[in-house]
Amino acid sequence: HAHPEETLEGTDIQDGGGPDVTFHTLFPKAGRYKVWIQFKRAGKLSTVSFTFRVLRQGETISGGR
């Protein structure tokens, strides 16, 4: 469970954010992960999922797997 940083770049504003959302997360090990993000816009709650790969230290994308 993580929450985005809520700052507007170059300002002292601490809420409102956007258009980018930044998360800082540590993953316990390399592998494939699926994450979900929920956001509310114009009163409608939306959920979107993303699947991505976390590489081992020193591994590159062209590493073959």
Biopython code that builds the backbone (N, CA, C, O; Angstrom):
import numpy as np
from Bio.PDB.StructureBuilder import StructureBuilder

atoms = [
    (1, "HIS", "N", (0.844, -1.163, 0.000)),
    (1, "HIS", "CA", (0.000, 0.000, 0.000)),
    (1, "HIS", "C", (0.895, 1.233, 0.000)),
    (1, "HIS", "O", (1.759, 1.376, 0.866)),
    (2, "ALA", "N", (0.693, 2.114, -0.959)),
    (2, "ALA", "CA", (1.481, 3.346, -1.031)),
    (2, "ALA", "C", (0.576, 4.478, -1.489)),
    (2, "ALA", "O", (-0.441, 4.262, -2.149)),
    (3, "HIS", "N", (0.971, 5.679, -1.124)),
    (3, "HIS", "CA", (0.260, 6.878, -1.563)),
    (3, "HIS", "C", (1.232, 7.731, -2.363)),
    (3, "HIS", "O", (2.430, 7.738, -2.079)),
    (4, "PRO", "N", (0.725, 8.455, -3.365)),
    (4, "PRO", "CA", (1.617, 9.288, -4.174)),
    (4, "PRO", "C", (2.112, 10.498, -3.391)),
    (4, "PRO", "O", (1.495, 10.942, -2.423)),
    (5, "GLU", "N", (3.248, 11.011, -3.851)),
    (5, "GLU", "CA", (3.699, 12.300, -3.331)),
    (5, "GLU", "C", (2.730, 13.347, -3.842)),
    (5, "GLU", "O", (2.372, 13.336, -5.020)),
    (6, "GLU", "N", (2.306, 14.241, -2.986)),
    (6, "GLU", "CA", (1.292, 15.217, -3.379)),
    (6, "GLU", "C", (1.880, 16.621, -3.406)),
    (6, "GLU", "O", (1.491, 17.480, -2.614)),
    (7, "THR", "N", (2.802, 16.848, -4.304)),
    (7, "THR", "CA", (3.380, 18.181, -4.454)),
    (7, "THR", "C", (3.289, 18.608, -5.911)),
    (7, "THR", "O", (3.284, 17.778, -6.820)),
    (8, "LEU", "N", (3.220, 19.877, -6.109)),
    (8, "LEU", "CA", (3.277, 20.439, -7.454)),
    (8, "LEU", "C", (4.697, 20.938, -7.664)),
    (8, "LEU", "O", (5.175, 21.807, -6.934)),
    (9, "GLU", "N", (5.361, 20.389, -8.653)),
    (9, "GLU", "CA", (6.763, 20.698, -8.894)),
    (9, "GLU", "C", (7.001, 22.206, -8.978)),
    (9, "GLU", "O", (6.292, 22.924, -9.683)),
    (10, "GLY", "N", (8.012, 22.667, -8.246)),
    (10, "GLY", "CA", (8.387, 24.069, -8.293)),
    (10, "GLY", "C", (7.530, 24.974, -7.425)),
    (10, "GLY", "O", (7.650, 26.197, -7.486)),
    (11, "THR", "N", (6.650, 24.363, -6.602)),
    (11, "THR", "CA", (5.788, 25.175, -5.739)),
    (11, "THR", "C", (5.821, 24.623, -4.321)),
    (11, "THR", "O", (6.419, 23.578, -4.065)),
    (12, "ASP", "N", (5.178, 25.329, -3.410)),
    (12, "ASP", "CA", (5.012, 24.857, -2.040)),
    (12, "ASP", "C", (3.647, 24.209, -1.832)),
    (12, "ASP", "O", (3.300, 23.847, -0.707)),
    (13, "ILE", "N", (2.872, 24.058, -2.900)),
    (13, "ILE", "CA", (1.530, 23.479, -2.802)),
    (13, "ILE", "C", (1.657, 21.992, -2.490)),
    (13, "ILE", "O", (2.385, 21.277, -3.178)),
    (14, "GLN", "N", (0.951, 21.518, -1.453)),
    (14, "GLN", "CA", (1.078, 20.140, -1.018)),
    (14, "GLN", "C", (-0.122, 19.257, -1.367)),
    (14, "GLN", "O", (-0.133, 18.081, -1.005)),
    (15, "ASP", "N", (-1.114, 19.783, -2.048)),
    (15, "ASP", "CA", (-2.203, 18.924, -2.488)),
    (15, "ASP", "C", (-2.717, 19.411, -3.832)),
    (15, "ASP", "O", (-2.449, 20.544, -4.231)),
    (16, "GLY", "N", (-3.437, 18.578, -4.513)),
    (16, "GLY", "CA", (-3.940, 18.910, -5.842)),
    (16, "GLY", "C", (-3.169, 18.155, -6.902)),
    (16, "GLY", "O", (-3.762, 17.524, -7.777)),
    (17, "GLY", "N", (-1.849, 18.215, -6.828)),
    (17, "GLY", "CA", (-0.956, 17.425, -7.668)),
    (17, "GLY", "C", (-1.316, 17.351, -9.131)),
    (17, "GLY", "O", (-2.248, 18.003, -9.602)),
    (18, "GLY", "N", (-0.545, 16.532, -9.842)),
    (18, "GLY", "CA", (-0.819, 16.235, -11.231)),
    (18, "GLY", "C", (-0.063, 17.125, -12.186)),
    (18, "GLY", "O", (0.457, 18.154, -11.753)),
    (19, "PRO", "N", (0.029, 16.797, -13.445)),
    (19, "PRO", "CA", (-0.625, 15.620, -14.010)),
    (19, "PRO", "C", (0.139, 14.313, -13.744)),
    (19, "PRO", "O", (-0.410, 13.240, -13.994)),
    (20, "ASP", "N", (1.372, 14.365, -13.252)),
    (20, "ASP", "CA", (2.147, 13.155, -12.973)),
    (20, "ASP", "C", (1.915, 12.689, -11.547)),
    (20, "ASP", "O", (1.661, 13.499, -10.655)),
    (21, "VAL", "N", (2.004, 11.378, -11.333)),
    (21, "VAL", "CA", (1.904, 10.799, -10.009)),
    (21, "VAL", "C", (3.193, 10.042, -9.747)),
    (21, "VAL", "O", (3.606, 9.219, -10.564)),
    (22, "THR", "N", (3.840, 10.313, -8.604)),
    (22, "THR", "CA", (5.108, 9.677, -8.279)),
    (22, "THR", "C", (4.960, 8.830, -7.023)),
    (22, "THR", "O", (4.439, 9.294, -6.008)),
    (23, "PHE", "N", (5.426, 7.578, -7.097)),
    (23, "PHE", "CA", (5.433, 6.667, -5.960)),
    (23, "PHE", "C", (6.865, 6.218, -5.717)),
    (23, "PHE", "O", (7.632, 6.045, -6.664)),
    (24, "HIS", "N", (7.227, 6.029, -4.465)),
    (24, "HIS", "CA", (8.517, 5.456, -4.097)),
    (24, "HIS", "C", (8.217, 4.154, -3.371)),
    (24, "HIS", "O", (7.660, 4.159, -2.273)),
    (25, "THR", "N", (8.592, 3.036, -3.993)),
    (25, "THR", "CA", (8.288, 1.727, -3.432)),
    (25, "THR", "C", (9.516, 0.840, -3.511)),
    (25, "THR", "O", (10.237, 0.863, -4.508)),
    (26, "LEU", "N", (9.757, 0.061, -2.474)),
    (26, "LEU", "CA", (10.826, -0.936, -2.475)),
    (26, "LEU", "C", (10.195, -2.309, -2.659)),
    (26, "LEU", "O", (9.243, -2.657, -1.961)),
    (27, "PHE", "N", (10.721, -3.085, -3.594)),
    (27, "PHE", "CA", (10.209, -4.423, -3.847)),
    (27, "PHE", "C", (11.146, -5.433, -3.194)),
    (27, "PHE", "O", (12.362, -5.253, -3.245)),
    (28, "PRO", "N", (10.613, -6.491, -2.583)),
    (28, "PRO", "CA", (11.444, -7.420, -1.830)),
    (28, "PRO", "C", (12.404, -8.246, -2.681)),
    (28, "PRO", "O", (13.442, -8.686, -2.189)),
    (29, "LYS", "N", (12.070, -8.461, -3.944)),
    (29, "LYS", "CA", (12.954, -9.243, -4.812)),
    (29, "LYS", "C", (12.586, -8.991, -6.269)),
    (29, "LYS", "O", (11.537, -8.424, -6.571)),
    (30, "ALA", "N", (13.464, -9.421, -7.158)),
    (30, "ALA", "CA", (13.216, -9.283, -8.594)),
    (30, "ALA", "C", (12.030, -10.171, -8.983)),
    (30, "ALA", "O", (11.749, -11.174, -8.327)),
    (31, "GLY", "N", (11.346, -9.788, -10.050)),
    (31, "GLY", "CA", (10.229, -10.589, -10.542)),
    (31, "GLY", "C", (9.164, -9.717, -11.170)),
    (31, "GLY", "O", (9.339, -8.510, -11.336)),
    (32, "ARG", "N", (8.062, -10.347, -11.513)),
    (32, "ARG", "CA", (6.925, -9.627, -12.091)),
    (32, "ARG", "C", (5.982, -9.203, -10.970)),
    (32, "ARG", "O", (5.711, -9.963, -10.040)),
    (33, "TYR", "N", (5.493, -7.976, -11.082)),
    (33, "TYR", "CA", (4.570, -7.436, -10.094)),
    (33, "TYR", "C", (3.374, -6.822, -10.811)),
    (33, "TYR", "O", (3.492, -6.300, -11.920)),
    (34, "LYS", "N", (2.239, -6.895, -10.161)),
    (34, "LYS", "CA", (1.039, -6.231, -10.664)),
    (34, "LYS", "C", (0.618, -5.237, -9.601)),
    (34, "LYS", "O", (0.507, -5.587, -8.426)),
    (35, "VAL", "N", (0.386, -4.013, -10.005)),
    (35, "VAL", "CA", (-0.057, -2.970, -9.084)),
    (35, "VAL", "C", (-1.355, -2.368, -9.606)),
    (35, "VAL", "O", (-1.654, -2.416, -10.799)),
    (36, "TRP", "N", (-2.103, -1.809, -8.687)),
    (36, "TRP", "CA", (-3.348, -1.138, -9.031)),
    (36, "TRP", "C", (-3.272, 0.294, -8.554)),
    (36, "TRP", "O", (-2.673, 0.588, -7.520)),
    (37, "ILE", "N", (-3.873, 1.168, -9.305)),
    (37, "ILE", "CA", (-3.988, 2.557, -8.880)),
    (37, "ILE", "C", (-5.471, 2.919, -8.940)),
    (37, "ILE", "O", (-6.172, 2.581, -9.895)),
    (38, "GLN", "N", (-5.922, 3.599, -7.924)),
    (38, "GLN", "CA", (-7.293, 4.091, -7.906)),
    (38, "GLN", "C", (-7.258, 5.603, -7.847)),
    (38, "GLN", "O", (-6.456, 6.201, -7.130)),
    (39, "PHE", "N", (-8.144, 6.204, -8.613)),
    (39, "PHE", "CA", (-8.240, 7.658, -8.591)),
    (39, "PHE", "C", (-9.691, 8.056, -8.803)),
    (39, "PHE", "O", (-10.480, 7.322, -9.399)),
    (40, "LYS", "N", (-10.018, 9.228, -8.302)),
    (40, "LYS", "CA", (-11.369, 9.740, -8.463)),
    (40, "LYS", "C", (-11.303, 11.021, -9.272)),
    (40, "LYS", "O", (-10.543, 11.935, -8.954)),
    (41, "ARG", "N", (-12.102, 11.074, -10.310)),
    (41, "ARG", "CA", (-12.156, 12.261, -11.169)),
    (41, "ARG", "C", (-13.612, 12.540, -11.479)),
    (41, "ARG", "O", (-14.347, 11.654, -11.912)),
    (42, "ALA", "N", (-14.017, 13.761, -11.257)),
    (42, "ALA", "CA", (-15.411, 14.174, -11.483)),
    (42, "ALA", "C", (-16.372, 13.253, -10.730)),
    (42, "ALA", "O", (-17.447, 12.922, -11.230)),
    (43, "GLY", "N", (-15.967, 12.838, -9.503)),
    (43, "GLY", "CA", (-16.831, 12.022, -8.673)),
    (43, "GLY", "C", (-16.867, 10.546, -9.017)),
    (43, "GLY", "O", (-17.552, 9.781, -8.338)),
    (44, "LYS", "N", (-16.139, 10.110, -10.069)),
    (44, "LYS", "CA", (-16.143, 8.710, -10.490)),
    (44, "LYS", "C", (-14.835, 8.039, -10.077)),
    (44, "LYS", "O", (-13.753, 8.522, -10.411)),
    (45, "LEU", "N", (-14.937, 6.906, -9.338)),
    (45, "LEU", "CA", (-13.770, 6.147, -8.914)),
    (45, "LEU", "C", (-13.369, 5.181, -10.027)),
    (45, "LEU", "O", (-14.194, 4.407, -10.512)),
    (46, "SER", "N", (-12.110, 5.229, -10.425)),
    (46, "SER", "CA", (-11.583, 4.331, -11.459)),
    (46, "SER", "C", (-10.424, 3.537, -10.886)),
    (46, "SER", "O", (-9.677, 4.042, -10.047)),
    (47, "THR", "N", (-10.266, 2.291, -11.334)),
    (47, "THR", "CA", (-9.164, 1.436, -10.945)),
    (47, "THR", "C", (-8.467, 0.955, -12.213)),
    (47, "THR", "O", (-9.112, 0.469, -13.141)),
    (48, "VAL", "N", (-7.132, 1.097, -12.242)),
    (48, "VAL", "CA", (-6.329, 0.683, -13.394)),
    (48, "VAL", "C", (-5.190, -0.180, -12.873)),
    (48, "VAL", "O", (-4.588, 0.146, -11.850)),
    (49, "SER", "N", (-4.884, -1.286, -13.567)),
    (49, "SER", "CA", (-3.780, -2.139, -13.142)),
    (49, "SER", "C", (-2.632, -2.075, -14.140)),
    (49, "SER", "O", (-2.831, -1.818, -15.328)),
    (50, "PHE", "N", (-1.425, -2.315, -13.632)),
    (50, "PHE", "CA", (-0.209, -2.343, -14.436)),
    (50, "PHE", "C", (0.595, -3.566, -14.021)),
    (50, "PHE", "O", (0.681, -3.876, -12.832)),
    (51, "THR", "N", (1.181, -4.261, -14.982)),
    (51, "THR", "CA", (2.094, -5.359, -14.693)),
    (51, "THR", "C", (3.465, -4.948, -15.199)),
    (51, "THR", "O", (3.595, -4.440, -16.312)),
    (52, "PHE", "N", (4.489, -5.170, -14.380)),
    (52, "PHE", "CA", (5.834, -4.800, -14.792)),
    (52, "PHE", "C", (6.851, -5.723, -14.154)),
    (52, "PHE", "O", (6.527, -6.481, -13.239)),
    (53, "ARG", "N", (8.073, -5.659, -14.633)),
    (53, "ARG", "CA", (9.146, -6.514, -14.156)),
    (53, "ARG", "C", (10.168, -5.702, -13.372)),
    (53, "ARG", "O", (10.619, -4.653, -13.830)),
    (54, "VAL", "N", (10.526, -6.187, -12.200)),
    (54, "VAL", "CA", (11.590, -5.594, -11.398)),
    (54, "VAL", "C", (12.845, -6.413, -11.661)),
    (54, "VAL", "O", (12.850, -7.628, -11.465)),
    (55, "LEU", "N", (13.912, -5.746, -12.105)),
    (55, "LEU", "CA", (15.153, -6.432, -12.461)),
    (55, "LEU", "C", (16.014, -6.709, -11.238)),
    (55, "LEU", "O", (15.930, -5.999, -10.236)),
    (56, "ARG", "N", (16.846, -7.750, -11.325)),
    (56, "ARG", "CA", (17.858, -8.006, -10.300)),
    (56, "ARG", "C", (18.940, -6.952, -10.413)),
    (56, "ARG", "O", (19.136, -6.379, -11.485)),
    (57, "GLN", "N", (19.638, -6.690, -9.336)),
    (57, "GLN", "CA", (20.723, -5.717, -9.346)),
    (57, "GLN", "C", (21.728, -6.102, -10.421)),
    (57, "GLN", "O", (22.183, -7.245, -10.468)),
    (58, "GLY", "N", (22.076, -5.152, -11.283)),
    (58, "GLY", "CA", (23.026, -5.370, -12.366)),
    (58, "GLY", "C", (22.423, -5.929, -13.634)),
    (58, "GLY", "O", (23.086, -5.940, -14.671)),
    (59, "GLU", "N", (21.164, -6.404, -13.585)),
    (59, "GLU", "CA", (20.496, -6.961, -14.762)),
    (59, "GLU", "C", (20.010, -5.817, -15.654)),
    (59, "GLU", "O", (19.609, -4.761, -15.165)),
    (60, "THR", "N", (20.053, -6.041, -16.947)),
    (60, "THR", "CA", (19.520, -5.065, -17.888)),
    (60, "THR", "C", (18.338, -5.677, -18.644)),
    (60, "THR", "O", (18.158, -6.894, -18.647)),
    (61, "ILE", "N", (17.562, -4.846, -19.265)),
    (61, "ILE", "CA", (16.386, -5.314, -20.005)),
    (61, "ILE", "C", (16.791, -6.270, -21.114)),
    (61, "ILE", "O", (16.064, -7.224, -21.390)),
    (62, "SER", "N", (17.912, -6.047, -21.747)),
    (62, "SER", "CA", (18.365, -6.918, -22.823)),
    (62, "SER", "C", (19.054, -8.171, -22.278)),
    (62, "SER", "O", (19.712, -8.891, -23.028)),
    (63, "GLY", "N", (18.907, -8.435, -20.972)),
    (63, "GLY", "CA", (19.568, -9.553, -20.314)),
    (63, "GLY", "C", (19.057, -10.918, -20.721)),
    (63, "GLY", "O", (19.605, -11.927, -20.276)),
    (64, "GLY", "N", (18.015, -10.992, -21.560)),
    (64, "GLY", "CA", (17.613, -12.268, -22.111)),
    (64, "GLY", "C", (16.367, -12.898, -21.522)),
    (64, "GLY", "O", (15.789, -13.773, -22.168)),
    (65, "ARG", "N", (15.916, -12.512, -20.339)),
    (65, "ARG", "CA", (14.741, -13.163, -19.778)),
    (65, "ARG", "C", (13.506, -12.359, -19.967)),
    (65, "ARG", "O", (12.427, -12.777, -19.546)),
]
sb = StructureBuilder()
sb.init_structure("model")
sb.init_model(0)
sb.init_chain("A")
sb.init_seg("    ")
for serial, (resi, resn, name, xyz) in enumerate(atoms, 1):
    if name == "N":
        sb.init_residue(resn, " ", resi, " ")
    sb.init_atom(name, np.array(xyz, "f"), 0.0, 1.0, " ", f" {name:<3s}", serial, name[0])
structure = sb.get_structure()
